[in-house]
Amino acid sequence: TEMKNFSARLLLLLVAALVVSSCGHSTAPPKASSSTEQPAITGAPAAFNADDVTFATNMIANYRQTTELTALVPDHSTDAELIKLASDVDAAQQPELEMMKVFLVQWDSNSDDNSGQGGNGNAVAGTIDDATMARLGSLRGQDFDTLWLQSMIGHQQGVVTMAEAETAHGTNVDAVATAKQLIGTYQGQLGRMQQLLGSG
């Protein structure tokens, strides 16, 4: 299945990151004789550009807010379907988050340098403003459910936008493949959210 393939890719990337990090961060290029010790996913390191780094960095910022949003649900909603949806969203994003961190380790890029900012200094696509987050924290029941679903739909649409930009402009084959996978995952989540919003 797609999820098993995704998990297998994540495991390979995590192993590669451990190999890379255990070798240290020497600035000297690797010697030809040691090339056989390099992790073999798509190359070591695979080519990447600024769009790849922006994608991974912004996805990490997006995941942080997703965690904040899903954490609100158990205490503010009584809708069992919504609570299950939030749990599923949170569980699905954990391997994705780890994969983005692996990419940045492979590319020797610090995710905290520009976390939460687009490449041109704008907020990450789908970011929910502080006022809406505060309002969500004050609501309960149906009012919370409606605003949460509306907010998450915009939030997840932002992920799809970022992933589509990565498939169009990224050069790292693993990041582009991950972005394509994410588009399908998040479109499925959006369908569930829109269905719940419509039935509310």
C-alpha atoms as a printed R data frame, in Angstrom:
    type eleno elety resid chain resno       x      y       z
1   ATOM     1    CA   THR     A     1   0.000  0.000   0.000
2   ATOM     2    CA   GLU     A     2   0.982  3.647  -0.326
3   ATOM     3    CA   MET     A     3   1.362  4.057   3.448
4   ATOM     4    CA   LYS     A     4   3.684  1.028   3.658
5   ATOM     5    CA   ASN     A     5   5.779  2.390   0.787
6   ATOM     6    CA   PHE     A     6   5.852  5.786   2.488
7   ATOM     7    CA   SER     A     7   6.964  4.187   5.781
8   ATOM     8    CA   ALA     A     8   9.648  2.199   3.991
9   ATOM     9    CA   ARG     A     9  10.978  5.379   2.364
10  ATOM    10    CA   LEU     A    10  11.000  7.101   5.733
11  ATOM    11    CA   LEU     A    11  12.949  4.242   7.312
12  ATOM    12    CA   LEU     A    12  15.533  4.365   4.527
13  ATOM    13    CA   LEU     A    13  15.902  8.119   4.878
14  ATOM    14    CA   LEU     A    14  16.220  7.916   8.668
15  ATOM    15    CA   VAL     A    15  18.973  5.304   8.335
16  ATOM    16    CA   ALA     A    16  20.703  7.505   5.777
17  ATOM    17    CA   ALA     A    17  20.493 10.497   8.100
18  ATOM    18    CA   LEU     A    18  22.027  8.487  10.935
19  ATOM    19    CA   VAL     A    19  24.862  7.398   8.658
20  ATOM    20    CA   VAL     A    20  25.436 10.972   7.504
21  ATOM    21    CA   SER     A    21  25.286 12.423  11.030
22  ATOM    22    CA   SER     A    22  27.575  9.722  12.438
23  ATOM    23    CA   CYS     A    23  30.194 10.664   9.874
24  ATOM    24    CA   GLY     A    24  30.324 14.198  11.258
25  ATOM    25    CA   HIS     A    25  29.966 17.439   9.362
26  ATOM    26    CA   SER     A    26  33.404 17.750   7.814
27  ATOM    27    CA   THR     A    27  33.618 20.436   5.154
28  ATOM    28    CA   ALA     A    28  36.140 18.389   3.180
29  ATOM    29    CA   PRO     A    29  34.657 16.494   0.227
30  ATOM    30    CA   PRO     A    30  34.485 12.715   0.669
31  ATOM    31    CA   LYS     A    31  37.385 10.746  -0.764
32  ATOM    32    CA   ALA     A    32  36.661  8.523  -3.718
33  ATOM    33    CA   SER     A    33  37.674  5.443  -1.728
34  ATOM    34    CA   SER     A    34  34.913  6.118   0.828
35  ATOM    35    CA   SER     A    35  32.144  6.631  -1.723
36  ATOM    36    CA   THR     A    36  30.928  3.051  -1.272
37  ATOM    37    CA   GLU     A    37  30.110  3.873   2.363
38  ATOM    38    CA   GLN     A    38  27.691  6.635   1.369
39  ATOM    39    CA   PRO     A    39  23.950  5.973   1.821
40  ATOM    40    CA   ALA     A    40  22.458  4.869  -1.485
41  ATOM    41    CA   ILE     A    41  18.933  6.246  -1.790
42  ATOM    42    CA   THR     A    42  19.212  8.491  -4.822
43  ATOM    43    CA   GLY     A    43  22.777  9.691  -4.296
44  ATOM    44    CA   ALA     A    44  24.737 11.184  -1.424
45  ATOM    45    CA   PRO     A    45  23.834 13.905  -1.170
46  ATOM    46    CA   ALA     A    46  21.145 14.085  -3.840
47  ATOM    47    CA   ALA     A    47  20.929 17.361  -5.700
48  ATOM    48    CA   PHE     A    48  18.676 19.972  -4.117
49  ATOM    49    CA   ASN     A    49  17.858 23.641  -4.535
50  ATOM    50    CA   ALA     A    50  16.456 26.531  -2.490
51  ATOM    51    CA   ASP     A    51  12.887 25.461  -3.318
52  ATOM    52    CA   ASP     A    52  13.535 22.047  -1.745
53  ATOM    53    CA   VAL     A    53  14.879 23.649   1.441
54  ATOM    54    CA   THR     A    54  11.952 26.102   1.595
55  ATOM    55    CA   PHE     A    55   9.497 23.237   1.137
56  ATOM    56    CA   ALA     A    56  10.947 21.148   3.981
57  ATOM    57    CA   THR     A    57  11.360 24.147   6.296
58  ATOM    58    CA   ASN     A    58   7.830 25.429   5.693
59  ATOM    59    CA   MET     A    59   6.350 21.959   6.068
60  ATOM    60    CA   ILE     A    60   7.953 21.676   9.512
61  ATOM    61    CA   ALA     A    61   6.380 25.017  10.489
62  ATOM    62    CA   ASN     A    62   3.049 23.768   9.147
63  ATOM    63    CA   TYR     A    63   3.315 20.545  11.148
64  ATOM    64    CA   ARG     A    64   3.962 22.503  14.337
65  ATOM    65    CA   GLN     A    65   0.711 24.388  13.920
66  ATOM    66    CA   THR     A    66  -1.136 21.209  12.954
67  ATOM    67    CA   THR     A    67  -0.021 19.727  16.280
68  ATOM    68    CA   GLU     A    68  -1.394 22.771  18.111
69  ATOM    69    CA   LEU     A    69  -4.700 22.451  16.263
70  ATOM    70    CA   THR     A    70  -5.171 18.726  16.789
71  ATOM    71    CA   ALA     A    71  -4.269 19.070  20.483
72  ATOM    72    CA   LEU     A    72  -7.261 21.401  20.979
73  ATOM    73    CA   VAL     A    73  -9.853 18.927  19.751
74  ATOM    74    CA   PRO     A    74 -10.245 16.464  22.664
75  ATOM    75    CA   ASP     A    75 -10.954 19.280  25.167
76  ATOM    76    CA   HIS     A    76 -13.130 21.454  22.908
77  ATOM    77    CA   SER     A    77 -15.187 19.044  20.795
78  ATOM    78    CA   THR     A    78 -17.714 16.369  21.665
79  ATOM    79    CA   ASP     A    79 -17.981 15.085  18.088
80  ATOM    80    CA   ALA     A    80 -16.495 11.568  18.008
81  ATOM    81    CA   GLU     A    81 -15.843 11.754  14.250
82  ATOM    82    CA   LEU     A    82 -13.986 15.041  14.581
83  ATOM    83    CA   ILE     A    83 -11.924 13.716  17.479
84  ATOM    84    CA   LYS     A    84 -11.012 10.635  15.391
85  ATOM    85    CA   LEU     A    85 -10.159 12.822  12.392
86  ATOM    86    CA   ALA     A    86  -7.855 15.026  14.478
87  ATOM    87    CA   SER     A    87  -6.125 11.939  15.880
88  ATOM    88    CA   ASP     A    88  -5.650 10.506  12.380
89  ATOM    89    CA   VAL     A    89  -4.254 13.798  11.065
90  ATOM    90    CA   ASP     A    90  -1.787 14.008  13.946
91  ATOM    91    CA   ALA     A    91  -0.667 10.391  13.523
92  ATOM    92    CA   ALA     A    92  -0.243 10.776   9.757
93  ATOM    93    CA   GLN     A    93   1.951 13.838  10.089
94  ATOM    94    CA   GLN     A    94   4.515 12.280  12.458
95  ATOM    95    CA   PRO     A    95   6.415 10.270   9.798
96  ATOM    96    CA   GLU     A    96   6.082 13.212   7.401
97  ATOM    97    CA   LEU     A    97   7.642 15.543   9.966
98  ATOM    98    CA   GLU     A    98  10.542 13.163  10.536
99  ATOM    99    CA   MET     A    99  11.110 12.909   6.791
100 ATOM   100    CA   MET     A   100  11.332 16.703   6.451
101 ATOM   101    CA   LYS     A   101  13.888 16.781   9.273
102 ATOM   102    CA   VAL     A   102  15.882 14.059   7.515
103 ATOM   103    CA   PHE     A   103  15.932 16.091   4.313
104 ATOM   104    CA   LEU     A   104  17.320 19.113   6.135
105 ATOM   105    CA   VAL     A   105  19.983 16.973   7.831
106 ATOM   106    CA   GLN     A   106  20.989 15.554   4.452
107 ATOM   107    CA   TRP     A   107  21.177 19.062   3.012
108 ATOM   108    CA   ASP     A   108  22.965 20.409   6.099
109 ATOM   109    CA   SER     A   109  20.256 23.039   6.523
110 ATOM   110    CA   ASN     A   110  18.952 24.429   9.828
111 ATOM   111    CA   SER     A   111  15.135 24.274   9.924
112 ATOM   112    CA   ASP     A   112  14.994 26.924  12.661
113 ATOM   113    CA   ASP     A   113  16.770 29.595  10.608
114 ATOM   114    CA   ASN     A   114  13.662 30.533   8.654
115 ATOM   115    CA   SER     A   115  10.959 28.445  10.274
116 ATOM   116    CA   GLY     A   116   7.474 29.717   9.596
117 ATOM   117    CA   GLN     A   117   8.512 31.995   6.764
118 ATOM   118    CA   GLY     A   118   8.204 31.589   3.035
119 ATOM   119    CA   GLY     A   119  11.200 32.128   0.829
120 ATOM   120    CA   ASN     A   120  10.201 35.761   0.300
121 ATOM   121    CA   GLY     A   121   9.493 36.484   3.968
122 ATOM   122    CA   ASN     A   122   5.752 35.845   3.759
123 ATOM   123    CA   ALA     A   123   3.885 33.557   6.138
124 ATOM   124    CA   VAL     A   124   3.735 29.891   5.209
125 ATOM   125    CA   ALA     A   125   0.750 28.962   3.047
126 ATOM   126    CA   GLY     A   126  -2.172 27.855   5.195
127 ATOM   127    CA   THR     A   127  -0.886 29.419   8.418
128 ATOM   128    CA   ILE     A   128  -3.739 30.227  10.793
129 ATOM   129    CA   ASP     A   129  -3.498 33.674  12.363
130 ATOM   130    CA   ASP     A   130  -3.102 34.197  16.103
131 ATOM   131    CA   ALA     A   131  -6.588 35.674  16.509
132 ATOM   132    CA   THR     A   132  -8.215 32.557  15.051
133 ATOM   133    CA   MET     A   133  -6.052 30.304  17.193
134 ATOM   134    CA   ALA     A   134  -7.073 32.264  20.298
135 ATOM   135    CA   ARG     A   135 -10.742 32.075  19.300
136 ATOM   136    CA   LEU     A   136 -10.488 28.321  18.819
137 ATOM   137    CA   GLY     A   137  -9.101 28.064  22.335
138 ATOM   138    CA   SER     A   138 -12.163 29.836  23.720
139 ATOM   139    CA   LEU     A   139 -14.863 27.878  21.885
140 ATOM   140    CA   ARG     A   140 -16.593 24.596  22.722
141 ATOM   141    CA   GLY     A   141 -18.961 22.221  20.968
142 ATOM   142    CA   GLN     A   142 -20.463 22.971  17.566
143 ATOM   143    CA   ASP     A   143 -18.989 26.481  17.347
144 ATOM   144    CA   PHE     A   144 -15.517 25.052  17.898
145 ATOM   145    CA   ASP     A   145 -16.106 22.211  15.437
146 ATOM   146    CA   THR     A   146 -17.174 24.576  12.662
147 ATOM   147    CA   LEU     A   147 -14.287 27.027  13.096
148 ATOM   148    CA   TRP     A   148 -11.771 24.208  13.533
149 ATOM   149    CA   LEU     A   149 -12.866 22.503  10.328
150 ATOM   150    CA   GLN     A   150 -12.861 25.788   8.396
151 ATOM   151    CA   SER     A   151  -9.398 26.594   9.739
152 ATOM   152    CA   MET     A   152  -7.990 23.140   9.064
153 ATOM   153    CA   ILE     A   153  -9.358 23.106   5.521
154 ATOM   154    CA   GLY     A   154  -7.470 26.323   4.783
155 ATOM   155    CA   HIS     A   155  -4.429 24.980   6.606
156 ATOM   156    CA   GLN     A   156  -4.352 21.709   4.663
157 ATOM   157    CA   GLN     A   157  -5.023 23.478   1.366
158 ATOM   158    CA   GLY     A   158  -1.858 25.435   2.152
159 ATOM   159    CA   VAL     A   159   0.043 22.151   2.402
160 ATOM   160    CA   VAL     A   160  -1.275 21.060  -0.986
161 ATOM   161    CA   THR     A   161  -0.190 24.422  -2.446
162 ATOM   162    CA   MET     A   162   3.320 23.998  -1.007
163 ATOM   163    CA   ALA     A   163   3.552 20.418  -2.235
164 ATOM   164    CA   GLU     A   164   2.410 21.425  -5.724
165 ATOM   165    CA   ALA     A   165   5.059 24.176  -5.783
166 ATOM   166    CA   GLU     A   166   7.688 21.621  -4.768
167 ATOM   167    CA   THR     A   167   6.701 19.241  -7.570
168 ATOM   168    CA   ALA     A   168   6.950 22.138 -10.031
169 ATOM   169    CA   HIS     A   169  10.184 23.767  -8.820
170 ATOM   170    CA   GLY     A   170  12.081 21.335  -6.572
171 ATOM   171    CA   THR     A   171  15.056 19.361  -7.884
172 ATOM   172    CA   ASN     A   172  15.594 16.806  -5.099
173 ATOM   173    CA   VAL     A   173  13.993 13.605  -6.346
174 ATOM   174    CA   ASP     A   174  13.129 12.355  -2.852
175 ATOM   175    CA   ALA     A   175  11.540 15.660  -1.820
176 ATOM   176    CA   VAL     A   176   9.541 15.868  -5.051
177 ATOM   177    CA   ALA     A   177   8.347 12.262  -4.643
178 ATOM   178    CA   THR     A   178   7.357 13.028  -1.046
179 ATOM   179    CA   ALA     A   179   5.487 16.137  -2.163
180 ATOM   180    CA   LYS     A   180   3.495 14.078  -4.663
181 ATOM   181    CA   GLN     A   181   2.640 11.583  -1.911
182 ATOM   182    CA   LEU     A   182   1.554 14.405   0.396
183 ATOM   183    CA   ILE     A   183  -0.808 15.853  -2.198
184 ATOM   184    CA   GLY     A   184  -2.787 12.601  -2.222
185 ATOM   185    CA   THR     A   185  -2.719 12.274   1.573
186 ATOM   186    CA   TYR     A   186  -3.888 15.809   2.222
187 ATOM   187    CA   GLN     A   187  -6.552 15.764  -0.463
188 ATOM   188    CA   GLY     A   188  -7.977 12.702   1.291
189 ATOM   189    CA   GLN     A   189  -7.950 14.542   4.627
190 ATOM   190    CA   LEU     A   190  -9.593 17.573   3.018
191 ATOM   191    CA   GLY     A   191 -12.384 15.376   1.707
192 ATOM   192    CA   ARG     A   192 -13.123 14.087   5.210
193 ATOM   193    CA   MET     A   193 -13.060 17.609   6.659
194 ATOM   194    CA   GLN     A   194 -15.363 19.017   3.996
195 ATOM   195    CA   GLN     A   195 -17.783 16.132   4.537
196 ATOM   196    CA   LEU     A   196 -17.856 16.765   8.296
197 ATOM   197    CA   LEU     A   197 -18.279 20.502   7.781
198 ATOM   198    CA   GLY     A   198 -21.181 19.907   5.406
199 ATOM   199    CA   SER     A   199 -22.897 17.520   7.819
200 ATOM   200    CA   GLY     A   200 -22.513 19.867  10.808
